[in-house]
């Protein structure tokens, strides 16, 4: 929801040149490379739930830092957090789904995950309306609060799939 507006916000907030967006893009790419190597190892060792909590925390840090940053240098934390969130989600969003179900159920679970989460793409459009009406700070504040809520929900309400005994959700149609 907020990621599309960070660069524009930074350029306006600090009176930066448009070429600063290129520098921010380089920071995102470098952070993504470093983060993916680190977070892939975290997922292998501790599970994808940890990564999804870290993704939400990274989003919250980015949002609140966008509100609090006092200069271009401190605003770089926003882009590092955004890169980490993108990498963490890429590594673990569908991988945790694979851990929640049996191999036979995997295609159904992945399809349902994509079906259920796809409407949230519209939040970017909603954020544009909020930004137009109330400014970027409102978008970052709302997105930050939602990210904190997501991190807390994932951390305390979602069981680590690797610790659970796998029980098929869909009954098999094969007879023994």
Backbone as numpy.savetxt, mean C-alpha at the origin, in Angstrom:
# Nx Ny Nz CAx CAy CAz Cx Cy Cz
-4.89 6.38 -2.87 -5.72 7.57 -2.87 -4.85 8.82 -2.87
-3.80 8.84 -2.11 -2.99 10.05 -1.96 -1.79 10.09 -2.90
-1.31 8.93 -3.30 -0.06 8.84 -4.04 0.01 9.68 -5.30
-1.08 9.81 -5.99 -1.09 10.57 -7.24 -0.89 12.07 -7.02
-1.03 12.52 -5.79 -1.00 13.96 -5.52 0.27 14.43 -4.81
1.15 13.52 -4.44 2.34 13.92 -3.69 3.23 14.88 -4.46
3.54 14.57 -5.70 4.46 15.41 -6.47 3.88 16.80 -6.70
2.62 16.87 -7.09 1.99 18.17 -7.33 1.97 18.97 -6.03
1.66 18.31 -4.94 1.63 18.98 -3.65 3.00 19.53 -3.28
4.05 18.72 -3.47 5.40 19.17 -3.13 5.83 20.35 -3.99
5.52 20.29 -5.27 5.88 21.39 -6.18 5.18 22.68 -5.76
3.90 22.57 -5.40 3.16 23.76 -4.97 3.60 24.23 -3.58
3.79 23.31 -2.65 4.11 23.65 -1.27 5.47 24.34 -1.14
6.45 23.88 -1.93 7.80 24.40 -1.80 8.22 25.27 -2.97
7.33 25.53 -3.90 7.66 26.35 -5.05 8.76 25.75 -5.92
8.72 24.44 -6.09 9.76 23.73 -6.84 9.50 23.83 -8.34
10.55 23.59 -9.10 10.39 23.52 -10.55 9.75 22.19 -10.91
9.18 22.13 -12.10 8.55 20.89 -12.56 9.56 19.76 -12.67
10.83 20.09 -12.89 11.86 19.05 -13.02 12.09 18.32 -11.69
11.63 18.88 -10.61 11.74 18.20 -9.31 10.97 16.89 -9.32
9.92 16.82 -10.10 9.14 15.58 -10.21 10.03 14.45 -10.72
10.96 14.75 -11.60 11.91 13.74 -12.08 12.79 13.23 -10.97
13.25 14.13 -10.12 14.07 13.72 -8.98 13.25 12.83 -8.04
12.01 13.19 -7.80 11.15 12.37 -6.95 10.95 10.99 -7.56
10.82 10.92 -8.88 10.66 9.63 -9.56 11.90 8.76 -9.37
13.07 9.37 -9.46 14.32 8.62 -9.23 14.34 8.09 -7.80
13.91 8.87 -6.85 13.86 8.41 -5.45 12.90 7.24 -5.30
11.78 7.31 -5.98 10.81 6.21 -5.91 11.42 4.94 -6.50
12.08 5.04 -7.64 12.68 3.86 -8.27 13.77 3.25 -7.39
14.65 4.06 -6.87 15.73 3.55 -6.01 15.17 2.91 -4.74
14.19 3.56 -4.15 13.57 3.02 -2.93 12.83 1.72 -3.22
12.22 1.63 -4.38 11.51 0.40 -4.76 12.49 -0.76 -4.89
13.62 -0.51 -5.53 14.62 -1.57 -5.72 15.14 -2.06 -4.38
15.55 -1.15 -3.53 16.09 -1.52 -2.22 15.01 -2.18 -1.37
13.83 -1.57 -1.36 12.73 -2.10 -0.56 12.31 -3.50 -0.98
12.21 -3.74 -2.28 11.77 -5.05 -2.76 12.71 -6.16 -2.32
14.00 -5.89 -2.35 14.95 -6.92 -1.89 14.76 -7.20 -0.40
14.59 -6.17 0.37 14.43 -6.32 1.81 13.07 -6.94 2.16
12.00 -6.43 1.56 10.66 -6.88 1.94 10.34 -8.27 1.42
10.97 -8.70 0.33 10.82 -10.08 -0.12 11.37 -11.04 0.91
12.50 -10.67 1.49 13.11 -11.49 2.54 12.23 -11.52 3.79
11.65 -10.38 4.14 10.75 -10.31 5.30 9.55 -11.24 5.09
8.97 -11.20 3.89 7.81 -12.05 3.60 8.17 -13.52 3.69
9.34 -13.88 3.16 9.76 -15.28 3.21 9.97 -15.74 4.65
10.52 -14.89 5.45 10.86 -15.27 6.81 9.68 -15.16 7.78
8.89 -14.09 7.67 7.85 -13.83 8.68 6.42 -13.86 8.16
6.25 -13.88 6.85 4.91 -13.95 6.28 4.47 -12.67 5.61
3.45 -12.80 4.80 2.96 -11.66 4.02 2.10 -10.72 4.85
1.54 -11.20 5.93 0.76 -10.32 6.80 1.64 -9.19 7.32
2.86 -9.50 7.72 3.79 -8.47 8.20 4.00 -7.41 7.13
4.19 -7.85 5.90 4.40 -6.90 4.80 3.18 -6.01 4.57
1.99 -6.57 4.70 0.80 -5.76 4.48 0.59 -4.75 5.60
0.96 -5.11 6.81 0.95 -4.13 7.91 1.96 -3.02 7.61
3.16 -3.41 7.17 4.18 -2.42 6.83 3.75 -1.54 5.65
3.00 -2.09 4.71 2.49 -1.29 3.59 1.55 -0.21 4.08
0.66 -0.58 4.99 -0.27 0.41 5.54 0.47 1.46 6.37
1.45 1.02 7.14 2.24 1.97 7.93 3.02 2.91 7.00
3.57 2.37 5.93 4.29 3.21 4.96 3.37 4.26 4.34
2.15 3.87 4.05 1.18 4.82 3.52 0.87 5.91 4.54
0.66 5.51 5.78 0.37 6.49 6.83 1.55 7.46 7.01
2.76 6.92 7.04 3.94 7.78 7.18 4.02 8.77 6.02
3.80 8.29 4.81 3.84 9.17 3.64 2.80 10.28 3.74
1.59 9.91 4.10 0.51 10.90 4.19 0.79 11.96 5.24
1.17 11.51 6.42 1.38 12.47 7.50 2.66 13.28 7.29
3.66 12.68 6.65 4.88 13.44 6.35 4.59 14.49 5.28
3.69 14.19 4.34 3.31 15.20 3.34 2.69 16.41 4.02
1.99 16.17 5.11 1.39 17.28 5.86 2.43 18.05 6.68
3.43 17.34 7.20 4.36 17.93 8.16 5.69 18.39 7.58
6.04 17.93 6.40 7.37 18.23 5.84 7.56 19.74 5.73
8.73 20.18 6.14 9.02 21.62 6.12 9.93 22.02 4.96
10.49 21.05 4.26 11.35 21.35 3.11 11.38 20.16 2.16
12.00 20.39 1.00 12.05 19.36 -0.03 12.77 18.11 0.45
13.81 18.27 1.23 14.57 17.13 1.71 13.72 16.23 2.62
12.99 16.83 3.55 12.15 16.01 4.43 10.97 15.41 3.66
10.57 16.05 2.57 9.47 15.52 1.77 9.87 14.24 1.03
11.16 14.00 0.89 11.61 12.76 0.24 11.12 11.53 0.98
10.90 11.65 2.29 10.36 10.54 3.07 9.00 10.12 2.52
8.24 11.08 2.01 6.93 10.78 1.42 7.09 9.81 0.25
8.07 10.08 -0.60 8.26 9.25 -1.79 8.90 7.91 -1.46
9.76 7.88 -0.47 10.32 6.61 -0.03 9.21 5.73 0.55
8.35 6.30 1.39 7.22 5.56 1.94 6.27 5.07 0.87
6.03 5.91 -0.14 5.16 5.51 -1.24 5.77 4.34 -2.01
7.06 4.41 -2.27 7.74 3.32 -2.98 7.69 2.03 -2.18
7.91 2.14 -0.87 7.84 0.95 -0.02 6.44 0.35 -0.07
5.42 1.19 0.00 4.04 0.70 -0.03 3.76 -0.02 -1.33
4.19 0.53 -2.43 3.95 -0.10 -3.74 4.66 -1.45 -3.80
5.91 -1.49 -3.36 6.65 -2.75 -3.36 6.06 -3.79 -2.43
5.72 -3.35 -1.23 5.13 -4.27 -0.25 3.82 -4.86 -0.75
2.99 -4.03 -1.34 1.72 -4.51 -1.88 1.95 -5.47 -3.04
2.90 -5.14 -3.89 3.21 -6.01 -5.02 3.70 -7.38 -4.58
4.49 -7.41 -3.54 5.03 -8.66 -3.03 3.97 -9.49 -2.32
3.12 -8.85 -1.54 2.29 -9.60 -0.59 0.79 -9.55 -0.80
0.28 -8.68 -1.64 -1.17 -8.54 -1.78 -1.83 -9.85 -2.23
-1.33 -10.44 -3.29 -1.92 -11.70 -3.76 -1.25 -12.91 -3.14
-0.03 -12.74 -2.66 0.67 -13.87 -2.04 -0.01 -14.33 -0.76
-0.53 -13.38 0.02 -1.23 -13.78 1.25 -2.52 -14.53 0.90
-3.13 -14.16 -0.21 -4.34 -14.86 -0.66 -4.01 -16.33 -0.93
-2.85 -16.57 -1.54 -2.44 -17.94 -1.83 -2.24 -18.75 -0.55
-1.86 -18.08 0.53 -1.67 -18.76 1.81 -2.97 -19.02 2.54
-4.04 -18.34 2.14 -5.32 -18.48 2.82 -6.16 -19.65 2.31
-5.74 -20.25 1.21 -6.59 -21.27 0.60 -5.75 -22.43 0.08
-6.45 -23.45 -0.32 -5.77 -24.60 -0.91 -5.36 -24.27 -2.35
-4.52 -25.11 -2.90 -4.06 -24.88 -4.27 -5.22 -24.89 -5.27
-6.17 -25.76 -5.05 -7.32 -25.85 -5.95 -8.19 -24.60 -5.89
-8.24 -23.97 -4.74 -9.09 -22.78 -4.55 -8.40 -21.49 -4.99
-7.10 -21.54 -5.20 -6.31 -20.33 -5.47 -6.87 -19.46 -6.60
-7.20 -20.01 -7.76 -7.73 -19.13 -8.83 -9.00 -18.39 -8.42
-9.86 -19.07 -7.68 -11.10 -18.43 -7.22 -10.80 -17.31 -6.24
-9.91 -17.56 -5.29 -9.57 -16.55 -4.30 -8.90 -15.34 -4.93
-7.99 -15.57 -5.87 -7.32 -14.46 -6.54 -8.33 -13.64 -7.33
-9.22 -14.31 -8.04 -10.24 -13.60 -8.81 -11.15 -12.78 -7.90
-11.57 -13.38 -6.80 -12.42 -12.65 -5.85 -11.68 -11.47 -5.23
-10.42 -11.64 -4.92 -9.63 -10.54 -4.37 -9.59 -9.37 -5.34
-9.32 -9.66 -6.60 -9.27 -8.59 -7.61 -10.65 -7.96 -7.82
-11.69 -8.77 -7.78 -13.05 -8.25 -7.95 -13.43 -7.32 -6.80
-13.13 -7.74 -5.58 -13.52 -6.97 -4.40 -12.69 -5.69 -4.26
-11.41 -5.75 -4.61 -10.55 -4.57 -4.42 -10.57 -3.60 -5.59
-11.02 -4.02 -6.75 -10.98 -3.12 -7.92 -11.79 -1.83 -7.77
-12.93 -1.81 -7.11 -13.65 -0.53 -6.97 -12.86 0.53 -6.20
-11.90 0.12 -5.41 -11.13 1.08 -4.63 -10.22 1.94 -5.50
-10.06 1.57 -6.76 -9.33 2.42 -7.71 -10.05 3.76 -7.84
-11.33 3.76 -7.67 -12.12 4.99 -7.78 -11.79 5.99 -6.67
-11.13 5.54 -5.61 -10.75 6.47 -4.55 -9.84 7.58 -5.06
-9.06 7.29 -6.11 -8.23 8.33 -6.72 -9.08 9.46 -7.27
-10.21 9.11 -7.90 -11.12 10.13 -8.41 -11.81 10.88 -7.28
-12.19 10.15 -6.26 -12.81 10.77 -5.09 -11.82 11.72 -4.43
-10.56 11.29 -4.35 -9.52 12.14 -3.77 -9.35 13.42 -4.58
-9.47 13.33 -5.90 -9.40 14.53 -6.73 -10.49 15.52 -6.40
-11.68 15.00 -6.17 -12.79 15.87 -5.75 -12.54 16.50 -4.39
-12.02 15.70 -3.47 -11.70 16.22 -2.14 -10.61 17.28 -2.23
-9.57 17.01 -3.03 -8.48 17.97 -3.19 -8.99 19.27 -3.81
-9.86 19.17 -4.79 -10.41 20.36 -5.42 -11.25 21.19 -4.46
-11.96 20.51 -3.59 -12.86 21.19 -2.65 -12.15 21.67 -1.39
-11.26 20.83 -0.83 -10.68 21.13 0.48 -9.15 21.23 0.48
-8.50 20.87 -0.62 -7.04 20.93 -0.70 -6.41 19.57 -0.48
-5.12 19.50 -0.82 -4.39 18.24 -0.71 -4.25 17.77 0.73
-4.14 18.69 1.66 -3.98 18.30 3.06 -5.14 17.42 3.54
-6.35 17.72 3.08 -7.51 16.90 3.46 -7.37 15.48 2.91
-6.89 15.37 1.67 -6.69 14.05 1.07 -5.67 13.26 1.87
-4.54 13.89 2.21 -3.48 13.20 2.94 -3.94 12.82 4.34
-4.71 13.68 4.97 -5.20 13.38 6.31 -6.16 12.19 6.29
-7.11 12.20 5.37 -8.08 11.10 5.27 -7.37 9.80 4.92
-6.49 9.85 3.93 -5.76 8.64 3.52 -4.87 8.13 4.65
-4.26 9.04 5.40 -3.43 8.64 6.54 -4.24 7.94 7.61
-5.41 8.48 7.92 -6.28 7.83 8.91 -6.74 6.45 8.44
-7.11 6.34 7.18 -7.51 5.05 6.64 -6.36 4.05 6.66
-5.15 4.53 6.41 -3.98 3.65 6.45 -3.70 3.17 7.87
-3.84 4.05 8.85 -3.65 3.65 10.25 -4.70 2.60 10.62
-5.95 2.84 10.23 -7.01 1.87 10.50 -6.71 0.53 9.83
-6.20 0.57 8.61 -5.85 -0.67 7.89 -4.73 -1.42 8.60
-3.72 -0.69 9.04 -2.59 -1.32 9.73 -3.06 -1.98 11.02
-3.89 -1.28 11.78 -4.40 -1.84 13.04 -5.28 -3.06 12.78
-6.15 -2.96 11.79 -7.03 -4.09 11.47 -6.20 -5.31 11.06
-5.25 -5.09 10.16 -4.43 -6.21 9.69 -3.61 -6.81 10.84
-3.06 -5.95 11.67 -2.19 -6.42 12.75 -2.96 -7.20 13.82
-4.15 -6.73 14.15 -4.84 -7.30 15.31 -6.09 -8.11 14.99
-6.59 -8.03 13.79 -7.83 -8.74 13.47 -7.66 -9.84 12.41
-6.52 -9.85 11.74 -6.28 -10.86 10.70 -5.26 -11.86 11.22
-5.63 -13.12 11.19 -4.73 -14.18 11.65 -3.64 -14.42 10.62
-2.46 -14.72 11.08 -1.35 -15.08 10.19 -1.68 -16.41 9.54
-1.83 -16.45 8.22 -2.24 -17.68 7.54 -1.28 -18.84 7.75
-0.01 -18.55 7.90 0.98 -19.62 8.04 0.83 -20.37 9.38
0.15 -19.75 10.32 -0.03 -20.37 11.63 -1.31 -21.20 11.70
-2.18 -21.03 10.72 -3.46 -21.74 10.72 -3.35 -23.04 9.95
-4.13 -24.01 10.39 -4.24 -25.25 9.64 -5.13 -24.95 8.44
-4.70 -25.37 7.29 -5.48 -25.08 6.09 -6.72 -25.96 6.03
-7.83 -25.30 5.94 -9.10 -25.99 5.77 -9.75 -25.46 4.51
-10.07 -26.32 3.58 -10.66 -25.84 2.33 -11.97 -25.11 2.56
-12.14 -23.99 1.88 -13.38 -23.23 1.95 -14.40 -23.82 0.99
-13.95 -24.17 -0.18 -14.81 -24.76 -1.20 -14.69 -26.27 -1.09
-15.80 -26.94 -1.01 -15.75 -28.39 -0.91 -15.37 -28.99 -2.25
-14.57 -29.99 -2.17 -14.09 -30.66 -3.38 -15.23 -31.39 -4.06
-15.17 -31.41 -5.38 -16.17 -32.16 -6.14 -15.66 -33.54 -6.50
-14.42 -33.82 -6.11 -13.85 -35.13 -6.40 -14.17 -36.07 -5.25
-14.45 -37.30 -5.61 -14.74 -38.30 -4.59 -13.55 -39.24 -4.45
-13.32 -39.65 -3.25 -12.19 -40.55 -3.00 -12.57 -41.97 -3.21
